[in-house]
Amino acid sequence: MASTDVFINYRGVDADFVPALLFERLSRAFGAHRVFLDAESIAPGEDYVRRLLEGVRSSKVLLAVIGPRWFATDPAGRRLIDDPNDWIRRELVTAFECGVTVIPVFTEGATPPRPDELPADIAQLGRQHGLPLRRVRSGDDVEAIVREVSAHVPSRRKRLVTVVAGVVLIGAVAVVPSLLRDGNPDSSPGPSTTSSTTSSATTSSVVETTAPVEPELWYEGRLTLDGEAFQTGYTLDTSPPLRQPLGDIGLVCQLGCSQNEIAGTGFAAWTGEGLPSRRQCVDLLNRNPGQRRLSVKSGTRACVGTADGRVGHLEVAEISGPGRMKIDVKVWDKPR
């Protein structure tokens, strides 16, 4: 079994969306094989008990998700946490015994448990400093959790330097200055990748060396962003797009998702007639790389780039309130 770095401890009746949210974001930061979530990390046929305890022992950080029902009771009214065989308790006991850093994550307004409310073998949990994870500020709160975990967990791969995917080039390396190069002779040319003397740069680009034919359609449909319902973002590199707190299209939630602004990998506003073609978006994004926020209103049209180098366009179909909008999106696959 490969060792993990981060273990997500949670009570099923209490945790709601949080374990999956943390797993998705931490997996992007550290790699999915370094983050342990039982539903994702235990394969059919594996010994559940052994895998759980090995997962805790091999980790450097355990995130203890604590919500309003963390002190849930059984049908007889007994607190589950008071049972020595309660898995939440067993995982915490193992973490404290093995010197794993335990960080409580408080959701839905939950408050830290007092040491005298806890069994003696996990009373230390009541003294651990924790972090909030609130629906209305989920993006900021998740990033704060990732930063805290990063202080304890060494990177196993080249780290992303922004919320969205990027490639860090260090030293005397080639720099690709544009988001995409289409292979179209009319596309904006960039410097040769072998002649740059720039010492470092960051880009979310995937270079297209040839484009003999237009790629096939990857996805076309309507996405709903709603901060109150926790639909705050999508990654467009899955088809259909995968819902997540961040991604290639997501709400800006620093003020409780109240701004009519979206964030993502890369945007370029389109002011021409109708909706742009893929080739027009490639050219436009090449000229406007790195714009990761876009103020929008009903009818706004823009080109969008994805973390994996796909290209698409969007049109804001409806804004029904703060942090609530419907966006029509079309994304093409990458050239083959």
C-alpha positions in Angstrom: 0.0 0.0 0.0 1.3 3.4 -0.9 1.6 5.8 2.0 -0.7 8.8 2.2 0.0 12.3 3.5 -3.5 13.6 4.4 -6.3 11.6 6.0 -9.9 12.9 6.0 -11.7 11.8 9.2 -15.5 12.4 9.2 -18.8 11.1 10.5 -21.1 10.2 7.6 -24.3 11.6 9.1 -22.6 14.9 9.9 -20.2 15.7 7.0 -22.5 16.4 4.0 -20.4 17.6 1.1 -17.2 18.4 2.9 -15.2 15.2 2.6 -15.6 15.1 -1.2 -14.8 18.8 -1.4 -11.6 18.4 0.6 -10.6 15.3 -1.3 -11.0 17.0 -4.6 -9.0 20.1 -3.7 -6.3 18.3 -1.8 -5.9 15.8 -4.6 -5.2 18.6 -7.0 -2.6 20.1 -4.6 -0.8 16.9 -3.6 -2.0 14.0 -5.8 -5.0 11.8 -5.2 -2.8 8.9 -4.1 -1.6 11.1 -1.2 -5.0 11.9 0.2 -7.0 9.3 2.0 -10.8 9.3 1.9 -12.4 5.9 2.6 -15.0 6.1 -0.3 -12.2 6.9 -2.7 -9.1 5.1 -1.3 -10.4 1.7 -0.3 -10.9 -0.7 -3.3 -13.5 -3.4 -3.4 -12.2 -6.6 -1.7 -9.7 -4.8 0.5 -9.6 -5.2 4.3 -11.5 -2.1 5.5 -10.1 -2.1 9.0 -6.5 -2.5 7.9 -6.7 0.1 5.2 -8.2 2.7 7.5 -5.6 2.3 10.3 -2.7 2.1 7.8 -4.0 5.2 6.2 -4.0 7.1 9.5 -0.6 5.8 10.6 1.1 6.7 7.3 -0.3 10.3 7.2 1.3 13.5 8.3 -2.0 15.4 8.8 -5.5 14.2 9.8 -8.3 16.6 9.0 -11.1 16.0 11.6 -14.3 17.3 10.0 -16.7 18.4 12.8 -20.2 19.6 12.0 -23.3 20.1 14.0 -24.1 16.3 14.2 -20.6 15.2 15.2 -22.0 14.1 18.6 -24.6 11.9 16.9 -26.4 9.3 19.0 -27.6 5.7 18.4 -31.3 4.7 18.6 -30.9 4.3 22.4 -29.6 7.9 22.8 -26.0 7.0 23.5 -23.3 9.1 21.9 -21.5 7.3 19.1 -18.2 8.9 20.1 -18.4 7.3 23.5 -18.1 3.8 21.9 -14.5 2.7 21.9 -15.2 1.0 18.5 -16.6 4.1 16.9 -14.5 4.6 13.8 -14.2 8.3 14.2 -12.8 7.8 17.7 -10.5 4.9 16.6 -9.0 7.0 13.8 -8.4 9.9 16.1 -6.8 7.7 18.8 -4.5 6.2 16.2 -3.5 9.6 14.9 -2.7 11.0 18.4 -0.7 7.8 19.3 1.3 8.0 16.0 2.1 11.7 16.3 0.0 12.7 13.3 -0.9 16.4 13.2 -4.7 16.7 13.8 -6.5 19.7 12.4 -10.2 20.1 13.2 -12.3 21.5 10.3 -15.5 23.1 11.6 -18.5 23.1 9.2 -22.0 24.6 9.3 -21.3 26.8 12.3 -20.1 23.9 14.5 -18.0 25.0 17.5 -14.9 23.2 19.0 -15.8 20.4 21.4 -14.5 21.0 25.0 -12.0 18.5 26.3 -14.4 17.5 29.1 -17.0 16.6 26.4 -14.7 14.0 24.9 -13.5 10.6 25.9 -10.2 10.7 27.6 -8.2 9.1 24.8 -9.2 11.9 22.4 -9.6 14.8 24.8 -6.7 16.4 23.1 -9.0 17.1 20.1 -10.6 19.8 22.2 -7.3 21.6 22.5 -6.4 21.5 18.8 -6.6 24.8 16.9 -9.0 24.3 13.9 -10.1 26.0 10.8 -13.7 26.9 9.5 -15.2 25.7 6.3 -18.3 27.7 5.5 -20.6 27.4 2.5 -20.6 31.2 1.9 -16.8 31.4 1.9 -16.0 27.9 0.8 -13.4 28.9 -1.8 -11.4 31.0 0.6 -11.7 28.5 3.5 -10.6 25.5 1.4 -7.6 27.4 0.2 -6.7 28.3 3.8 -6.9 24.5 4.7 -4.6 23.7 1.7 -2.1 26.3 2.9 -2.1 24.9 6.4 -1.7 21.3 5.2 1.2 22.5 2.9 3.1 23.6 6.1 3.1 19.9 7.2 3.1 17.9 3.9 6.1 18.1 1.5 5.1 18.3 -2.1 5.3 15.0 -4.1 5.1 16.7 -7.4 5.7 20.1 -9.0 3.3 22.4 -7.1 0.7 24.6 -8.7 1.4 28.2 -8.1 -2.1 29.4 -8.6 -5.6 28.2 -7.9 -5.8 27.0 -11.4 -3.3 24.6 -13.1 0.0 26.0 -14.2 3.4 24.9 -15.3 6.4 26.3 -13.5 9.6 26.6 -15.6 12.7 27.3 -13.5 16.1 28.2 -14.7 17.2 28.9 -18.2 14.2 27.2 -19.8 11.9 27.7 -22.7 9.0 30.0 -22.1 5.7 29.6 -24.0 4.1 33.0 -23.6 0.7 32.3 -25.1 -2.1 30.2 -23.8 -2.4 28.2 -27.0 -0.7 28.1 -30.4 -3.1 26.9 -33.0 -0.9 26.1 -35.9 -2.9 28.6 -38.0 -0.6 30.9 -40.0 -2.9 33.8 -39.0 -2.5 33.1 -35.3 -0.4 35.6 -33.3 3.2 34.3 -33.3 5.3 34.0 -30.1 9.0 33.8 -29.4 10.8 30.6 -30.2 10.8 28.1 -27.3 14.5 27.6 -27.8 15.7 31.2 -27.7 14.2 32.6 -24.5 16.5 33.9 -21.8 13.8 34.4 -19.3 14.8 32.6 -16.0 11.3 31.7 -14.8 7.6 32.0 -15.8 4.2 30.6 -15.1 1.7 29.6 -17.8 -1.4 27.5 -17.9 -0.8 26.7 -21.5 -0.8 23.6 -23.6 0.9 24.2 -26.9 -0.9 23.2 -30.1 1.7 22.3 -32.7 -0.7 21.3 -35.4 -4.3 21.8 -36.2 -5.1 20.2 -39.5 -8.8 20.0 -38.6 -11.0 21.5 -36.0 -11.3 19.3 -32.9 -14.5 17.6 -32.1 -17.0 19.1 -29.7 -16.2 18.1 -26.1 -19.2 19.5 -24.2 -22.1 21.8 -24.9 -24.7 22.7 -22.3 -25.9 25.0 -19.5 -24.1 25.3 -16.1 -25.7 26.7 -13.0 -23.7 28.6 -10.5 -25.4 29.2 -7.1 -23.5 30.1 -4.0 -26.3 29.4 -1.7 -26.7 25.8 -3.1 -23.0 25.3 -3.1 -22.8 25.1 -6.8 -19.7 27.4 -7.0 -17.6 26.0 -9.8 -17.0 23.4 -12.6 -14.0 21.9 -14.3 -14.6 21.8 -18.0 -12.0 19.0 -18.6 -14.6 16.4 -17.8 -17.7 15.8 -20.0 -20.1 16.7 -18.6 -18.3 19.3 -16.5 -17.6 18.1 -12.9 -19.0 20.2 -10.1 -16.5 21.5 -7.7 -15.7 24.6 -5.5 -13.2 25.9 -8.0 -12.3 25.1 -11.6 -12.3 26.6 -15.1 -15.5 28.5 -14.3 -16.4 29.4 -10.7 -17.9 32.1 -8.6 -15.8 34.7 -6.9 -16.9 34.2 -3.3 -14.7 36.6 -1.2 -17.8 38.6 -0.3 -20.2 35.6 0.0 -20.5 35.0 -3.7 -22.3 38.4 -4.0 -20.2 39.7 -6.9 -21.2 39.2 -10.5 -17.8 37.9 -11.3 -16.4 34.5 -12.3 -12.9 33.1 -11.9 -11.1 30.3 -13.7 -8.1 29.2 -15.8 -8.4 31.9 -18.4 -11.0 34.2 -20.0 -11.0 36.7 -22.8 -14.1 38.9 -23.3 -15.7 38.6 -26.8 -17.2 41.8 -28.3 -17.8 40.6 -31.8 -21.0 39.6 -33.4 -22.6 36.4 -32.2 -20.5 33.8 -30.5 -16.8 33.2 -31.4 -15.5 30.1 -33.2 -12.9 27.9 -31.6 -10.2 29.4 -33.8 -11.2 32.9 -32.9 -11.0 31.9 -29.2 -7.6 30.5 -29.7 -6.4 33.7 -31.3 -8.1 35.8 -28.6 -6.7 33.8 -25.7 -3.2 33.9 -27.2 -3.5 37.7 -27.1 -5.0 37.8 -23.6 -3.3 35.1 -21.6 -3.7 35.0 -17.8 -7.0 36.8 -17.3 -8.4 34.7 -14.6 -11.4 36.8 -13.5 -14.2 38.2 -15.6 -16.9 40.6 -14.6 -20.2 39.5 -16.1 -23.8 40.5 -16.7 -26.6 38.9 -18.6 -25.5 38.5 -22.2 -21.8 38.6 -21.5 -19.8 36.5 -24.0 -16.3 35.3 -23.6 -13.7 32.7 -24.7 -12.5 30.3 -22.0 -9.5 28.1 -21.6 -9.2 25.0 -19.4 -6.5 23.8 -17.2 -5.8 20.9 -19.6 -5.6 23.1 -22.7 -9.1 22.9 -24.1 -10.8 25.9 -25.5 -14.5 27.0 -25.5 -16.8 29.9 -25.3 -19.5 31.0 -22.9 -22.5 33.2 -22.7 -24.2 34.3 -19.5 -27.8 33.4 -20.0 -29.3 34.6 -16.8 -28.3 36.3 -13.5 -31.1 35.9 -11.0 -29.4 37.2 -7.9 -26.1 37.6 -6.0 -24.0 34.6 -6.8 -26.7 33.0 -8.9 -26.3 32.7 -12.7 -26.8 30.3 -15.6 -24.0 30.1 -18.2 -24.2 28.4 -21.6 -20.9 26.8 -22.4 -19.4 25.1 -25.5 -16.0 23.4 -25.2 -14.0 21.7 -27.9 -11.6 18.8 -27.4 -7.9 19.2 -27.8 -6.3 18.7 -31.3 -5.1 15.2 -31.8 
